[in-house]
Amino acid sequence: MSTKNVVENYFNAMKEGRFADMQKYVSPNQKYWISGDGSWAFGGYNSPESMGKLWAIVAERFPDGLNLTIDSILTDGEYAAVQVHNHATRIDGKIYDNYILVHLRVQNGMITEQREYLDTIMINELFCGELETN
């Protein structure tokens, strides 16, 4: 499977809320880094366990899922750059609207590295901050 096919399948599983299926395309030894080292709970390198916690937060706080649009996928050999737009409504009505760039490496049909660049202030507030009560 080509780099582009692996990346498309991975992001389509994410888009459709099939979080468990995403793991079919990820190496168990994947290196996953998210921008914001030290500025929020998931900034920096993440273990599979911390990524599981992050996806559990997404499922809990955004029960209607993420409206993910894949704007572009550029590939060069085993590398891909993916620009996505995420839009979702949190359970308390707050809007999550973020543009994200993900740089990936695919080796032997599996994603082995991801570097995710996003608005860390917004994501920290909406994923880790207090829920608003009316």
N, CA, C and O atoms as a Tinker XYZ file with bonds, in Angstrom:
   536  protein
     1  N      0.856000   -1.175000    0.000000    73     2
     2  CA     0.000000    0.000000    0.000000    64     1     3
     3  C      0.902000    1.237000    0.000000    63     2     4     5
     4  O      1.889000    1.293000    0.733000    81     3
     5  N      0.559000    2.210000   -0.814000    73     3     6
     6  CA     1.373000    3.424000   -0.924000    64     5     7
     7  C      1.249000    4.298000    0.328000    63     6     8     9
     8  O      0.316000    4.156000    1.118000    81     7
     9  N      2.202000    5.191000    0.479000    73     7    10
    10  CA     2.161000    6.159000    1.584000    64     9    11
    11  C      0.833000    6.904000    1.572000    63    10    12    13
    12  O      0.192000    7.048000    2.613000    81    11
    13  N      0.418000    7.377000    0.401000    73    11    14
    14  CA    -0.829000    8.140000    0.308000    64    13    15
    15  C     -2.024000    7.289000    0.717000    63    14    16    17
    16  O     -2.901000    7.778000    1.429000    81    15
    17  N     -2.084000    6.023000    0.286000    73    15    18
    18  CA    -3.202000    5.155000    0.656000    64    17    19
    19  C     -3.263000    4.915000    2.161000    63    18    20    21
    20  O     -4.340000    4.961000    2.756000    81    19
    21  N     -2.116000    4.660000    2.775000    73    19    22
    22  CA    -2.076000    4.444000    4.227000    64    21    23
    23  C     -2.596000    5.682000    4.953000    63    22    24    25
    24  O     -3.429000    5.582000    5.854000    81    23
    25  N     -2.097000    6.844000    4.553000    73    23    26
    26  CA    -2.483000    8.101000    5.205000    64    25    27
    27  C     -3.968000    8.391000    4.986000    63    26    28    29
    28  O     -4.659000    8.791000    5.923000    81    27
    29  N     -4.468000    8.196000    3.767000    73    27    30
    30  CA    -5.897000    8.415000    3.496000    64    29    31
    31  C     -6.757000    7.485000    4.344000    63    30    32    33
    32  O     -7.741000    7.927000    4.938000    81    31
    33  N     -6.400000    6.200000    4.408000    73    31    34
    34  CA    -7.173000    5.245000    5.200000    64    33    35
    35  C     -7.171000    5.616000    6.680000    63    34    36    37
    36  O     -8.199000    5.524000    7.351000    81    35
    37  N     -6.025000    6.030000    7.180000    73    35    38
    38  CA    -5.898000    6.435000    8.581000    64    37    39
    39  C     -6.802000    7.634000    8.885000    63    38    40    41
    40  O     -7.560000    7.610000    9.855000    81    39
    41  N     -6.725000    8.670000    8.065000    73    39    42
    42  CA    -7.521000    9.868000    8.322000    64    41    43
    43  C     -9.003000    9.642000    8.041000    63    42    44    45
    44  O     -9.843000   10.261000    8.694000    81    43
    45  N     -9.349000    8.777000    7.096000    73    43    46
    46  CA   -10.758000    8.462000    6.876000    64    45    47
    47  C    -11.342000    7.724000    8.072000    63    46    48    49
    48  O    -12.491000    7.965000    8.444000    81    47
    49  N    -10.565000    6.822000    8.683000    73    47    50
    50  CA   -11.029000    6.146000    9.901000    64    49    51
    51  C    -11.259000    7.170000   11.011000    63    50    52    53
    52  O    -12.247000    7.091000   11.742000    81    51
    53  N    -10.338000    8.134000   11.134000    73    51    54
    54  CA   -10.487000    9.193000   12.132000    64    53    55
    55  C    -11.741000   10.017000   11.845000    63    54    56    57
    56  O    -12.535000   10.294000   12.744000    81    55
    57  N    -11.905000   10.398000   10.597000    73    55    58
    58  CA   -13.033000   11.227000   10.168000    64    57    59
    59  C    -14.367000   10.547000   10.470000    63    58    60    61
    60  O    -15.338000   11.203000   10.845000    81    59
    61  N    -14.401000    9.226000   10.302000    73    59    62
    62  CA   -15.635000    8.460000   10.500000    64    61    63
    63  C    -15.815000    7.998000   11.944000    63    62    64    65
    64  O    -16.760000    7.270000   12.248000    81    63
    65  N    -14.910000    8.418000   12.839000    73    63    66
    66  CA   -15.033000    8.062000   14.246000    64    65    67
    67  C    -14.647000    6.622000   14.548000    63    66    68    69
    68  O    -14.983000    6.110000   15.616000    81    67
    69  N    -13.955000    5.962000   13.640000    73    67    70
    70  CA   -13.513000    4.580000   13.831000    64    69    71
    71  C    -12.107000    4.589000   14.441000    63    70    72    73
    72  O    -11.135000    4.182000   13.805000    81    71
    73  N    -12.026000    5.065000   15.689000    73    71    74
    74  CA   -10.735000    5.262000   16.335000    64    73    75
    75  C     -9.950000    3.954000   16.471000    63    74    76    77
    76  O     -8.728000    3.959000   16.325000    81    75
    77  N    -10.623000    2.841000   16.745000    73    75    78
    78  CA    -9.923000    1.557000   16.853000    64    77    79
    79  C     -9.329000    1.155000   15.503000    63    78    80    81
    80  O     -8.233000    0.597000   15.454000    81    79
    81  N    -10.037000    1.431000   14.412000    73    79    82
    82  CA    -9.531000    1.093000   13.073000    64    81    83
    83  C     -8.288000    1.893000   12.704000    63    82    84    85
    84  O     -7.481000    1.445000   11.889000    81    83
    85  N     -8.129000    3.061000   13.291000    73    83    86
    86  CA    -6.939000    3.867000   13.008000    64    85    87
    87  C     -5.673000    3.081000   13.330000    63    86    88    89
    88  O     -4.646000    3.246000   12.672000    81    87
    89  N     -5.755000    2.230000   14.344000    73    87    90
    90  CA    -4.570000    1.496000   14.795000    64    89    91
    91  C     -4.069000    0.484000   13.771000    63    90    92    93
    92  O     -2.922000    0.045000   13.854000    81    91
    93  N     -4.910000    0.104000   12.802000    73    91    94
    94  CA    -4.488000   -0.818000   11.741000    64    93    95
    95  C     -3.345000   -0.240000   10.913000    63    94    96    97
    96  O     -2.583000   -0.980000   10.291000    81    95
    97  N     -3.231000    1.073000   10.909000    73    95    98
    98  CA    -2.265000    1.759000   10.051000    64    97    99
    99  C     -1.079000    2.317000   10.835000    63    98   100   101
   100  O     -0.223000    2.997000   10.269000    81    99
   101  N     -1.028000    2.031000   12.132000    73    99   102
   102  CA    -0.012000    2.625000   12.999000    64   101   103
   103  C      0.917000    1.544000   13.548000    63   102   104   105
   104  O      0.460000    0.528000   14.071000    81   103
   105  N      2.197000    1.770000   13.426000    73   103   106
   106  CA     3.189000    0.866000   14.004000    64   105   107
   107  C      3.084000    0.911000   15.529000    63   106   108   109
   108  O      2.865000    1.981000   16.097000    81   107
   109  N      3.236000   -0.238000   16.200000    73   107   110
   110  CA     3.209000   -0.216000   17.666000    64   109   111
   111  C      4.351000    0.611000   18.262000    63   110   112   113
   112  O      4.292000    1.005000   19.427000    81   111
   113  N      5.370000    0.868000   17.476000    73   111   114
   114  CA     6.514000    1.664000   17.941000    64   113   115
   115  C      6.483000    3.094000   17.407000    63   114   116   117
   116  O      7.508000    3.775000   17.381000    81   115
   117  N      5.316000    3.539000   16.985000    73   115   118
   118  CA     5.189000    4.878000   16.410000    64   117   119
   119  C      5.690000    5.957000   17.374000    63   118   120   121
   120  O      5.487000    5.868000   18.585000    81   119
   121  N      6.336000    6.956000   16.823000    73   119   122
   122  CA     6.706000    8.160000   17.580000    64   121   123
   123  C      5.662000    9.213000   17.233000    63   122   124   125
   124  O      5.488000    9.562000   16.066000    81   123
   125  N      4.962000    9.724000   18.261000    73   123   126
   126  CA     3.882000   10.697000   18.042000    64   125   127
   127  C      4.177000   11.937000   18.869000    63   126   128   129
   128  O      4.236000   11.886000   20.098000    81   127
   129  N      4.358000   13.031000   18.184000    73   127   130
   130  CA     4.671000   14.300000   18.829000    64   129   131
   131  C      3.585000   15.305000   18.468000    63   130   132   133
   132  O      3.160000   15.383000   17.315000    81   131
   133  N      3.137000   16.077000   19.463000    73   131   134
   134  CA     2.152000   17.142000   19.249000    64   133   135
   135  C      2.773000   18.444000   19.743000    63   134   136   137
   136  O      3.413000   18.472000   20.794000    81   135
   137  N      2.584000   19.521000   18.983000    73   135   138
   138  CA     3.159000   20.810000   19.369000    64   137   139
   139  C      2.665000   21.230000   20.749000    63   138   140   141
   140  O      1.592000   20.828000   21.199000    81   139
   141  N      3.479000   22.047000   21.403000    73   139   142
   142  CA     3.123000   22.555000   22.720000    64   141   143
   143  C      3.831000   21.850000   23.851000    63   142   144   145
   144  O      3.267000   21.713000   24.937000    81   143
   145  N      5.056000   21.399000   23.628000    73   143   146
   146  CA     5.839000   20.744000   24.691000    64   145   147
   147  C      5.749000   21.555000   25.982000    63   146   148   149
   148  O      6.130000   22.725000   26.007000    81   147
   149  N      5.252000   20.945000   27.044000    73   147   150
   150  CA     5.225000   21.592000   28.349000    64   149   151
   151  C      4.124000   22.615000   28.551000    63   150   152   153
   152  O      3.971000   23.137000   29.655000    81   151
   153  N      3.345000   22.921000   27.505000    73   151   154
   154  CA     2.307000   23.945000   27.669000    64   153   155
   155  C      0.907000   23.346000   27.821000    63   154   156   157
   156  O     -0.039000   24.064000   28.143000    81   155
   157  N      0.771000   22.055000   27.594000    73   155   158
   158  CA    -0.512000   21.377000   27.825000    64   157   159
   159  C     -0.227000   19.886000   27.993000    63   158   160   161
   160  O      0.860000   19.417000   27.656000    81   159
   161  N     -1.195000   19.150000   28.509000    73   159   162
   162  CA    -0.979000   17.766000   28.936000    64   161   163
   163  C     -0.469000   16.837000   27.840000    63   162   164   165
   164  O      0.251000   15.883000   28.136000    81   163
   165  N     -0.823000   17.090000   26.589000    73   163   166
   166  CA    -0.440000   16.181000   25.512000    64   165   167
   167  C      0.624000   16.767000   24.588000    63   166   168   169
   168  O      0.909000   16.192000   23.537000    81   167
   169  N      1.215000   17.901000   24.963000    73   167   170
   170  CA     2.280000   18.500000   24.165000    64   169   171
   171  C      3.565000   17.704000   24.298000    63   170   172   173
   172  O      3.930000   17.289000   25.398000    81   171
   173  N      4.248000   17.488000   23.189000    73   171   174
   174  CA     5.491000   16.718000   23.185000    64   173   175
   175  C      5.251000   15.307000   22.689000    63   174   176   177
   176  O      4.253000   15.034000   22.022000    81   175
   177  N      6.178000   14.405000   23.020000    73   175   178
   178  CA     6.055000   13.012000   22.584000    64   177   179
   179  C      5.022000   12.296000   23.435000    63   178   180   181
   180  O      4.950000   12.503000   24.646000    81   179
   181  N      4.218000   11.447000   22.792000    73   179   182
   182  CA     3.138000   10.735000   23.464000    64   181   183
   183  C      3.298000    9.234000   23.298000    63   182   184   185
   184  O      3.687000    8.749000   22.235000    81   183
   185  N      2.994000    8.509000   24.358000    73   183   186
   186  CA     2.980000    7.047000   24.327000    64   185   187
   187  C      1.629000    6.588000   23.771000    63   186   188   189
   188  O      0.696000    7.386000   23.682000    81   187
   189  N      1.517000    5.311000   23.396000    73   187   190
   190  CA     0.202000    4.804000   22.982000    64   189   191
   191  C     -0.846000    4.999000   24.076000    63   190   192   193
   192  O     -2.014000    5.249000   23.778000    81   191
   193  N     -0.436000    4.885000   25.340000    73   191   194
   194  CA    -1.381000    5.072000   26.452000    64   193   195
   195  C     -1.881000    6.515000   26.524000    63   194   196   197
   196  O     -3.075000    6.746000   26.714000    81   195
   197  N     -0.981000    7.482000   26.373000    73   195   198
   198  CA    -1.421000    8.881000   26.437000    64   197   199
   199  C     -2.291000    9.225000   25.233000    63   198   200   201
   200  O     -3.220000   10.024000   25.354000    81   199
   201  N     -2.002000    8.632000   24.067000    73   199   202
   202  CA    -2.861000    8.875000   22.904000    64   201   203
   203  C     -4.239000    8.256000   23.126000    63   202   204   205
   204  O     -5.248000    8.818000   22.700000    81   203
   205  N     -4.285000    7.101000   23.789000    73   203   206
   206  CA    -5.573000    6.495000   24.136000    64   205   207
   207  C     -6.381000    7.402000   25.047000    63   206   208   209
   208  O     -7.596000    7.525000   24.889000    81   207
   209  N     -5.704000    8.045000   26.011000    73   207   210
   210  CA    -6.383000    8.999000   26.901000    64   209   211
   211  C     -6.907000   10.193000   26.112000    63   210   212   213
   212  O     -8.015000   10.667000   26.358000    81   211
   213  N     -6.106000   10.677000   25.162000    73   211   214
   214  CA    -6.530000   11.815000   24.345000    64   213   215
   215  C     -7.780000   11.468000   23.541000    63   214   216   217
   216  O     -8.723000   12.257000   23.493000    81   215
   217  N     -7.794000   10.283000   22.904000    73   215   218
   218  CA    -8.973000    9.893000   22.118000    64   217   219
   219  C    -10.184000    9.647000   23.016000    63   218   220   221
   220  O    -11.315000    9.864000   22.580000    81   219
   221  N     -9.981000    9.201000   24.257000    73   219   222
   222  CA   -11.092000    9.043000   25.199000    64   221   223
   223  C    -11.690000   10.404000   25.548000    63   222   224   225
   224  O    -12.907000   10.532000   25.676000    81   223
   225  N    -10.837000   11.425000   25.702000    73   223   226
   226  CA   -11.312000   12.789000   25.956000    64   225   227
   227  C    -12.134000   13.282000   24.772000    63   226   228   229
   228  O    -13.199000   13.873000   24.953000    81   227
   229  N    -11.640000   13.040000   23.564000    73   227   230
   230  CA   -12.372000   13.454000   22.359000    64   229   231
   231  C    -13.748000   12.796000   22.344000    63   230   232   233
   232  O    -14.750000   13.472000   22.112000    81   231
   233  N    -13.810000   11.492000   22.588000    73   231   234
   234  CA   -15.085000   10.777000   22.567000    64   233   235
   235  C    -16.045000   11.293000   23.637000    63   234   236   237
   236  O    -17.248000   11.392000   23.396000    81   235
   237  N    -15.518000   11.623000   24.819000    73   235   238
   238  CA   -16.355000   12.102000   25.920000    64   237   239
   239  C    -16.841000   13.532000   25.692000    63   238   240   241
   240  O    -18.022000   13.824000   25.881000    81   239
   241  N    -15.950000   14.407000   25.293000    73   239   242
   242  CA   -16.290000   15.825000   25.176000    64   241   243
   243  C    -16.950000   16.199000   23.852000    63   242   244   245
   244  O    -17.624000   17.225000   23.757000    81   243
   245  N    -16.756000   15.374000   22.844000    73   243   246
   246  CA   -17.323000   15.636000   21.516000    64   245   247
   247  C    -18.092000   14.400000   21.054000    63   246   248   249
   248  O    -17.675000   13.732000   20.108000    81   247
   249  N    -19.224000   14.087000   21.719000    73   247   250
   250  CA   -19.942000   12.841000   21.424000    64   249   251
   251  C    -20.487000   12.760000   19.997000    63   250   252   253
   252  O    -20.753000   11.665000   19.501000    81   251
   253  N    -20.653000   13.892000   19.342000    73   251   254
   254  CA   -21.107000   13.873000   17.946000    64   253   255
   255  C    -19.939000   13.715000   16.979000    63   254   256   257
   256  O    -20.127000   13.737000   15.763000    81   255
   257  N    -18.738000   13.558000   17.520000    73   255   258
   258  CA   -17.554000   13.336000   16.699000    64   257   259
   259  C    -16.938000   14.621000   16.186000    63   258   260   261
   260  O    -17.412000   15.723000   16.459000    81   259
   261  N    -15.870000   14.440000   15.438000    73   259   262
   262  CA   -15.148000   15.550000   14.832000    64   261   263
   263  C    -15.540000   15.644000   13.369000    63   262   264   265
   264  O    -15.561000   14.639000   12.659000    81   263
   265  N    -15.848000   16.841000   12.926000    73   263   266
   266  CA   -16.106000   17.060000   11.510000    64   265   267
   267  C    -14.758000   17.393000   10.881000    63   266   268   269
   268  O    -14.334000   18.549000   10.864000    81   267
   269  N    -14.104000   16.380000   10.375000    73   267   270
   270  CA   -12.748000   16.487000    9.856000    64   269   271
   271  C    -12.784000   16.604000    8.340000    63   270   272   273
   272  O    -13.386000   15.775000    7.657000    81   271
   273  N    -12.142000   17.628000    7.827000    73   271   274
   274  CA   -11.999000   17.801000    6.386000    64   273   275
   275  C    -10.523000   17.677000    6.040000    63   274   276   277
   276  O     -9.682000   18.378000    6.602000    81   275
   277  N    -10.219000   16.782000    5.116000    73   275   278
   278  CA    -8.848000   16.642000    4.636000    64   277   279
   279  C     -8.687000   17.637000    3.493000    63   278   280   281
   280  O     -9.251000   17.451000    2.415000    81   279
   281  N     -7.914000   18.692000    3.734000    73   279   282
   282  CA    -7.722000   19.727000    2.716000    64   281   283
   283  C     -6.690000   19.322000    1.676000    63   282   284   285
   284  O     -6.860000   19.614000    0.492000    81   283
   285  N     -5.621000   18.655000    2.100000    73   283   286
   286  CA    -4.618000   18.207000    1.126000    64   285   287
   287  C     -3.721000   17.143000    1.732000    63   286   288   289
   288  O     -3.500000   17.093000    2.942000    81   287
   289  N     -3.215000   16.298000    0.850000    73   287   290
   290  CA    -2.213000   15.297000    1.216000    64   289   291
   291  C     -1.109000   15.389000    0.173000    63   290   292   293
   292  O     -1.345000   15.194000   -1.019000    81   291
   293  N      0.086000   15.686000    0.634000    73   291   294
   294  CA     1.255000   15.729000   -0.242000    64   293   295
   295  C      2.196000   14.621000    0.199000    63   294   296   297
   296  O      2.479000   14.484000    1.389000    81   295
   297  N      2.683000   13.829000   -0.752000    73   295   298
   298  CA     3.591000   12.744000   -0.396000    64   297   299
   299  C      4.897000   12.854000   -1.170000    63   298   300   301
   300  O      4.947000   13.353000   -2.294000    81   299
   301  N      5.946000   12.368000   -0.524000    73   299   302
   302  CA     7.269000   12.284000   -1.135000    64   301   303
   303  C      7.922000   11.030000   -0.562000    63   302   304   305
   304  O      8.468000   11.056000    0.541000    81   303
   305  N      7.865000    9.948000   -1.308000    73   303   306
   306  CA     8.404000    8.687000   -0.815000    64   305   307
   307  C      7.649000    8.213000    0.405000    63   306   308   309
   308  O      6.435000    8.013000    0.354000    81   307
   309  N      8.370000    8.029000    1.515000    73   307   310
   310  CA     7.731000    7.530000    2.732000    64   309   311
   311  C      7.184000    8.642000    3.631000    63   310   312   313
   312  O      6.723000    8.369000    4.739000    81   311
   313  N      7.232000    9.876000    3.168000    73   311   314
   314  CA     6.747000   11.016000    3.959000    64   313   315
   315  C      5.464000   11.591000    3.376000    63   314   316   317
   316  O      5.248000   11.575000    2.164000    81   315
   317  N      4.616000   12.102000    4.268000    73   315   318
   318  CA     3.381000   12.763000    3.851000    64   317   319
   319  C      3.145000   13.976000    4.739000    63   318   320   321
   320  O      3.464000   13.968000    5.928000    81   319
   321  N      2.585000   15.009000    4.142000    73   319   322
   322  CA     2.126000   16.186000    4.885000    64   321   323
   323  C      0.629000   16.292000    4.628000    63   322   324   325
   324  O      0.184000   16.312000    3.480000    81   323
   325  N     -0.137000   16.358000    5.701000    73   323   326
   326  CA    -1.591000   16.379000    5.594000    64   325   327
   327  C     -2.111000   17.633000    6.280000    63   326   328   329
   328  O     -1.810000   17.893000    7.445000    81   327
   329  N     -2.900000   18.408000    5.534000    73   327   330
   330  CA    -3.546000   19.587000    6.103000    64   329   331
   331  C     -5.004000   19.233000    6.330000    63   330   332   333
   332  O     -5.713000   18.844000    5.401000    81   331
   333  N     -5.448000   19.370000    7.578000    73   331   334
   334  CA    -6.833000   19.056000    7.918000    64   333   335
   335  C     -7.482000   20.224000    8.652000    63   334   336   337
   336  O     -6.808000   21.051000    9.266000    81   335
   337  N     -8.790000   20.263000    8.573000    73   335   338
   338  CA    -9.591000   21.234000    9.319000    64   337   339
   339  C    -10.531000   20.426000   10.200000    63   338   340   341
   340  O    -11.277000   19.577000    9.711000    81   339
   341  N    -10.491000   20.690000   11.489000    73   339   342
   342  CA   -11.338000   20.030000   12.469000    64   341   343
   343  C    -12.370000   21.020000   12.982000    63   342   344   345
   344  O    -12.030000   22.140000   13.365000    81   343
   345  N    -13.614000   20.612000   12.988000    73   343   346
   346  CA   -14.687000   21.448000   13.525000    64   345   347
   347  C    -15.602000   20.522000   14.320000    63   346   348   349
   348  O    -16.031000   19.484000   13.817000    81   347
   349  N    -15.895000   20.898000   15.554000    73   347   350
   350  CA   -16.759000   20.074000   16.394000    64   349   351
   351  C    -17.395000   20.943000   17.472000    63   350   352   353
   352  O    -16.912000   22.031000   17.783000    81   351
   353  N    -18.486000   20.435000   18.031000    73   351   354
   354  CA   -19.164000   21.113000   19.130000    64   353   355
   355  C    -19.005000   20.272000   20.387000    63   354   356   357
   356  O    -19.379000   19.100000   20.417000    81   355
   357  N    -18.444000   20.887000   21.423000    73   355   358
   358  CA   -18.238000   20.212000   22.698000    64   357   359
   359  C    -19.586000   20.045000   23.395000    63   358   360   361
   360  O    -20.539000   20.745000   23.054000    81   359
   361  N    -19.685000   19.143000   24.354000    73   359   362
   362  CA   -20.956000   18.851000   25.020000    64   361   363
   363  C    -21.567000   20.061000   25.714000    63   362   364   365
   364  O    -22.773000   20.079000   25.962000    81   363
   365  N    -20.764000   21.068000   26.032000    73   363   366
   366  CA   -21.304000   22.279000   26.651000    64   365   367
   367  C    -21.574000   23.377000   25.619000    63   366   368   369
   368  O    -21.874000   24.513000   25.988000    81   367
   369  N    -21.469000   23.045000   24.327000    73   367   370
   370  CA   -21.787000   24.000000   23.269000    64   369   371
   371  C    -20.607000   24.787000   22.725000    63   370   372   373
   372  O    -20.752000   25.470000   21.712000    81   371
   373  N    -19.440000   24.715000   23.364000    73   371   374
   374  CA   -18.260000   25.438000   22.854000    64   373   375
   375  C    -17.801000   24.812000   21.541000    63   374   376   377
   376  O    -17.865000   23.598000   21.348000    81   375
   377  N    -17.339000   25.676000   20.651000    73   375   378
   378  CA   -16.933000   25.243000   19.312000    64   377   379
   379  C    -15.426000   25.011000   19.252000    63   378   380   381
   380  O    -14.632000   25.824000   19.725000    81   379
   381  N    -15.060000   23.887000   18.661000    73   379   382
   382  CA   -13.664000   23.561000   18.366000    64   381   383
   383  C    -13.487000   23.740000   16.861000    63   382   384   385
   384  O    -14.141000   23.058000   16.073000    81   383
   385  N    -12.617000   24.643000   16.464000    73   383   386
   386  CA   -12.395000   24.943000   15.048000    64   385   387
   387  C    -10.894000   25.150000   14.870000    63   386   388   389
   388  O    -10.365000   26.207000   15.212000    81   387
   389  N    -10.216000   24.151000   14.340000    73   387   390
   390  CA    -8.761000   24.157000   14.326000    64   389   391
   391  C     -8.237000   23.678000   12.977000    63   390   392   393
   392  O     -8.753000   22.717000   12.407000    81   391
   393  N     -7.226000   24.345000   12.480000    73   391   394
   394  CA    -6.507000   23.917000   11.281000    64   393   395
   395  C     -5.225000   23.251000   11.741000    63   394   396   397
   396  O     -4.498000   23.791000   12.575000    81   395
   397  N     -4.951000   22.078000   11.198000    73   395   398
   398  CA    -3.859000   21.243000   11.685000    64   397   399
   399  C     -2.998000   20.784000   10.511000    63   398   400   401
   400  O     -3.506000   20.494000    9.428000    81   399
   401  N     -1.701000   20.724000   10.742000    73   399   402
   402  CA    -0.779000   20.138000    9.773000    64   401   403
   403  C     -0.117000   18.949000   10.454000    63   402   404   405
   404  O      0.432000   19.074000   11.549000    81   403
   405  N     -0.173000   17.794000    9.797000    73   403   406
   406  CA     0.436000   16.585000   10.338000    64   405   407
   407  C      1.490000   16.100000    9.347000    63   406   408   409
   408  O      1.210000   15.915000    8.162000    81   407
   409  N      2.698000   15.898000    9.848000    73   407   410
   410  CA     3.786000   15.350000    9.035000    64   409   411
   411  C      3.964000   13.902000    9.473000    63   410   412   413
   412  O      4.189000   13.629000   10.652000    81   411
   413  N      3.863000   12.978000    8.528000    73   411   414
   414  CA     3.911000   11.556000    8.843000    64   413   415
   415  C      5.018000   10.851000    8.073000    63   414   416   417
   416  O      5.455000   11.302000    7.015000    81   415
   417  N      5.455000    9.734000    8.635000    73   415   418
   418  CA     6.386000    8.847000    7.946000    64   417   419
   419  C      5.741000    7.468000    7.911000    63   418   420   421
   420  O      5.270000    6.967000    8.932000    81   419
   421  N      5.724000    6.857000    6.725000    73   419   422
   422  CA     5.138000    5.533000    6.538000    64   421   423
   423  C      6.246000    4.586000    6.083000    63   422   424   425
   424  O      6.923000    4.834000    5.085000    81   423
   425  N      6.416000    3.504000    6.828000    73   423   426
   426  CA     7.413000    2.495000    6.484000    64   425   427
   427  C      6.755000    1.118000    6.510000    63   426   428   429
   428  O      6.076000    0.767000    7.476000    81   427
   429  N      6.956000    0.347000    5.452000    73   427   430
   430  CA     6.374000   -1.002000    5.351000    64   429   431
   431  C      4.865000   -0.990000    5.587000    63   430   432   433
   432  O      4.330000   -1.883000    6.243000    81   431
   433  N      4.182000    0.023000    5.051000    73   431   434
   434  CA     2.732000    0.103000    5.137000    64   433   435
   435  C      2.178000    0.552000    6.474000    63   434   436   437
   436  O      0.968000    0.483000    6.688000    81   435
   437  N      3.036000    1.013000    7.387000    73   435   438
   438  CA     2.594000    1.447000    8.716000    64   437   439
   439  C      3.124000    2.841000    9.020000    63   438   440   441
   440  O      4.240000    3.187000    8.635000    81   439
   441  N      2.317000    3.637000    9.713000    73   439   442
   442  CA     2.755000    4.965000   10.144000    64   441   443
   443  C      3.714000    4.774000   11.316000    63   442   444   445
   444  O      3.354000    4.200000   12.343000    81   443
   445  N      4.941000    5.266000   11.144000    73   443   446
   446  CA     5.956000    5.101000   12.191000    64   445   447
   447  C      6.254000    6.395000   12.938000    63   446   448   449
   448  O      6.792000    6.369000   14.045000    81   447
   449  N      5.904000    7.525000   12.332000    73   447   450
   450  CA     6.138000    8.818000   12.977000    64   449   451
   451  C      5.019000    9.783000   12.601000    63   450   452   453
   452  O      4.532000    9.793000   11.471000    81   451
   453  N      4.621000   10.600000   13.593000    73   451   454
   454  CA     3.685000   11.700000   13.337000    64   453   455
   455  C      4.138000   12.913000   14.135000    63   454   456   457
   456  O      4.536000   12.808000   15.295000    81   455
   457  N      4.068000   14.054000   13.489000    73   455   458
   458  CA     4.313000   15.346000   14.151000    64   457   459
   459  C      3.104000   16.212000   13.814000    63   458   460   461
   460  O      2.832000   16.487000   12.646000    81   459
   461  N      2.388000   16.635000   14.842000    73   459   462
   462  CA     1.133000   17.362000   14.662000    64   461   463
   463  C      1.303000   18.803000   15.137000    63   462   464   465
   464  O      1.697000   19.060000   16.275000    81   463
   465  N      0.997000   19.729000   14.240000    73   463   466
   466  CA     1.115000   21.164000   14.528000    64   465   467
   467  C     -0.290000   21.752000   14.544000    63   466   468   469
   468  O     -1.033000   21.623000   13.571000    81   467
   469  N     -0.656000   22.406000   15.664000    73   467   470
   470  CA    -2.013000   22.925000   15.822000    64   469   471
   471  C     -2.035000   24.086000   16.803000    63   470   472   473
   472  O     -1.009000   24.448000   17.380000    81   471
   473  N     -3.218000   24.666000   16.986000    73   471   474
   474  CA    -3.413000   25.766000   17.935000    64   473   475
   475  C     -3.463000   25.167000   19.340000    63   474   476   477
   476  O     -4.497000   24.648000   19.761000    81   475
   477  N     -2.356000   25.241000   20.056000    73   475   478
   478  CA    -2.261000   24.598000   21.364000    64   477   479
   479  C     -3.098000   25.282000   22.441000    63   478   480   481
   480  O     -3.554000   24.624000   23.376000    81   479
   481  N     -3.301000   26.574000   22.325000    73   479   482
   482  CA    -4.119000   27.280000   23.323000    64   481   483
   483  C     -5.560000   26.796000   23.233000    63   482   484   485
   484  O     -6.179000   26.477000   24.248000    81   483
   485  N     -6.094000   26.741000   22.007000    73   483   486
   486  CA    -7.475000   26.304000   21.827000    64   485   487
   487  C     -7.663000   24.851000   22.255000    63   486   488   489
   488  O     -8.617000   24.523000   22.961000    81   487
   489  N     -6.761000   23.996000   21.830000    73   487   490
   490  CA    -6.935000   22.574000   22.131000    64   489   491
   491  C     -6.797000   22.307000   23.628000    63   490   492   493
   492  O     -7.519000   21.468000   24.167000    81   491
   493  N     -5.898000   22.993000   24.303000    73   491   494
   494  CA    -5.758000   22.825000   25.745000    64   493   495
   495  C     -7.040000   23.248000   26.454000    63   494   496   497
   496  O     -7.521000   22.548000   27.345000    81   495
   497  N     -7.588000   24.383000   26.062000    73   495   498
   498  CA    -8.819000   24.875000   26.687000    64   497   499
   499  C     -9.979000   23.908000   26.470000    63   498   500   501
   500  O    -10.698000   23.581000   27.414000    81   499
   501  N    -10.164000   23.448000   25.232000    73   499   502
   502  CA   -11.337000   22.636000   24.922000    64   501   503
   503  C    -11.187000   21.163000   25.292000    63   502   504   505
   504  O    -12.180000   20.504000   25.598000    81   503
   505  N     -9.965000   20.639000   25.271000    73   503   506
   506  CA    -9.769000   19.229000   25.587000    64   505   507
   507  C     -9.469000   19.013000   27.067000    63   506   508   509
   508  O     -9.887000   18.005000   27.637000    81   507
   509  N     -8.755000   19.936000   27.693000    73   507   510
   510  CA    -8.291000   19.728000   29.067000    64   509   511
   511  C     -8.895000   20.705000   30.073000    63   510   512   513
   512  O     -8.802000   20.480000   31.279000    81   511
   513  N     -9.511000   21.781000   29.597000    73   511   514
   514  CA   -10.058000   22.795000   30.488000    64   513   515
   515  C    -11.407000   22.412000   31.071000    63   514   516   517
   516  O    -11.979000   21.370000   30.751000    81   515
   517  N    -11.891000   23.284000   31.932000    73   515   518
   518  CA   -13.183000   23.073000   32.586000    64   517   519
   519  C    -14.320000   23.142000   31.576000    63   518   520   521
   520  O    -14.296000   23.952000   30.650000    81   519
   521  N    -15.313000   22.283000   31.765000    73   519   522
   522  CA   -16.540000   22.373000   30.982000    64   521   523
   523  C    -17.386000   23.486000   31.577000    63   522   524   525
   524  O    -17.414000   23.671000   32.794000    81   523
   525  N    -18.072000   24.224000   30.721000    73   523   526
   526  CA   -18.941000   25.299000   31.206000    64   525   527
   527  C    -20.276000   24.715000   31.631000    63   526   528   529
   528  O    -20.812000   23.815000   30.985000    81   527
   529  N    -20.804000   25.243000   32.732000    73   527   530
   530  CA   -22.121000   24.819000   33.203000    64   529   531
   531  C    -23.055000   26.009000   33.128000    63   530   532   533
   532  O    -22.661000   27.146000   33.388000    81   531
   533  N    -24.275000   25.738000   32.775000    73   531   534
   534  CA   -25.266000   26.829000   32.655000    64   533   535
   535  C    -26.070000   26.965000   33.908000    63   534   536
   536  O    -26.946000   27.826000   33.989000    81   535
